């Protein structure tokens, strides 16, 4: 299915498609299920789900696992597919595949040039904080 969408986008946009992957990364704590959100000052100081562009030859799965670890300092276990979002970036289509992950191993988060903050939120908080409506739609009510 993803290949067909990607092929159609490439045909309609002269071969240019930005491919990215990310995740809804969950952990369970004393207050219940929490979702990882990241804040990027380089993107208007907004909150988003961990995600990033695929490297050449990288699969959606490999990219999502790598991006989650780079941006949250957590190793995730993939447990499903959350969904796909598509939007234009300077006129070029960007397709982001989001997987569902559970935290398998968590290290201390250290802010970087790319990511300023990591916050663990309830689904309700996450839907209020996420800057992109497409990402909000992926977060379940509970």
Order of alpha helices (4+ residues) and beta strands (2+ residues): alpha-beta-beta-beta-beta-alpha-beta-beta-beta-alpha-alpha
